[in-house]
Amino acid sequence: MLPIISTIPLRQMASGDVLSLQVYKFIGANPGKKVYIQSNLHGAEIVGNAVIHQLIEFLWMLDNTDLIGEIWLLPACNPMGTNQRSHHFSSGRYCAYEAKDWNRIFWDYEKNIYKNNKNKENQLLAFARSQLDLDLEQIRNNFLYAIKQQFVKILDDINSECGVPYTDKFSYKLQSLSLNADYLIDIHSSTNQGLDYLYYFRDREESAKFFLLDFGILLDEYDGDAFDEAFIKPWLALEECFFQLGKTVKFDVEAWTLELGRGMEMIPDSVSKGVRGIKNYLKQKGVLAEDFKLDDFPPKNNQMSFKTKSKATKYYATVGGMINSRIALGAEVKVGEQLYQILSFNKQGKLPTTVDIFASQDGFVYDVSANQAVNEGEFVLGII
């Protein structure tokens, strides 16, 4: 099955060169769900590009009858971030010109309608009330139409003589490709050294298991500015409105952020886990035909541990120095157990000292800093 390849101009540079996006669209013989998968939103987090490359090779070999619906793949979705360097190191987490995190710039429908409507608290609730007698598919179509009606207004500013900051145009381009998706997958990696896991949203635990990863983190607190949050937040809010009205509604709309390995590397094991999990997710969600068989077909559900984002604790250096004897990534820890030691070379005419840091909670280490030389207040490790 050959994809439809679309090249989308993104930004003209001072040199006259134009940065572009390239989308690979695989469309099945029968209609169904739309899956949107992107990678490399943060410049140093390149592992998802290898995942998407292998998915393209996989889909290329299918017949169009094997695919129900369509899959859109967008590797290297942020060329500005991907190309950003500091000496030998990829950075690209922030737009250097605007000092913004590339994954905290997205348009949130819920915030937008509150900003532009005097009756802020009742607009979503009123919409839900007007849909009480309709079936789920009609409600979904009507709400998606309402979202699109607000979203398209952004073009007025983009096309004005005044123009807009680049992050506004960039975020509009990505969201315009994904706004009508049913399932969204944004592939990241740790900025430091991290495990393979995913972020998910409430009431989606069963689908999370399809990715066959060891653990997932529930985003119980979010503001809607990240890519996955901006996509699913309106649907979660509408579900809550129906609940207030005494009707249980759950849309088949899902958003995932896969965290695979560490920055600046495409670790083969992390790539393999990402590809395997996404294939299984597509199969279990009915995007791959029922009679299509995956090689070495994995179990339907995976034994998965679920954690909550607000329960995670990040440890920051209490003094400047060098990290010594740090506990290993993935290690289980108990309250009071030593996590690491800082070698502090003070400038007070005294001998160097060591500072021992101990765990304030039970859990396991899911993220550690890449640099073991830290200034006071810099990140050392995370426990959840």
CORJOBEL-V653912 format. One record per run of one state. SS is the DSSP state (H for helix, E for strand, - for the rest). FROM is the first residue (numbers start at 0). LEN is the number of residues. If there is no record, write none. Layout:
SS_FROM_LEN ; SS_FROM_LEN
This chain:
-_0_3 ; E_3_9 ; -_12_5 ; E_17_10 ; -_27_2 ; E_29_10 ; -_39_7 ; H_46_14 ; -_60_3 ; H_63_3 ; E_66_8 ; -_74_4 ; H_78_4 ; -_82_2 ; E_84_2 ; -_86_2 ; E_88_2 ; -_90_3 ; E_93_2 ; -_95_4 ; E_99_2 ; -_101_7 ; H_108_7 ; -_115_4 ; H_119_11 ; -_130_5 ; H_135_16 ; -_151_2 ; H_153_5 ; -_158_7 ; H_165_13 ; -_178_4 ; E_182_8 ; -_190_2 ; E_192_2 ; -_194_2 ; E_196_4 ; -_200_4 ; H_204_7 ; -_211_3 ; E_214_4 ; -_218_8 ; H_226_18 ; -_244_9 ; E_253_9 ; -_262_5 ; H_267_17 ; -_284_3 ; E_287_1 ; -_288_16 ; E_304_4 ; H_308_3 ; -_311_1 ; E_312_4 ; -_316_4 ; E_320_4 ; -_324_7 ; E_331_2 ; -_333_4 ; E_337_7 ; -_344_8 ; E_352_6 ; -_358_4 ; E_362_6 ; -_368_4 ; E_372_2 ; -_374_4 ; E_378_5 ; -_383_1
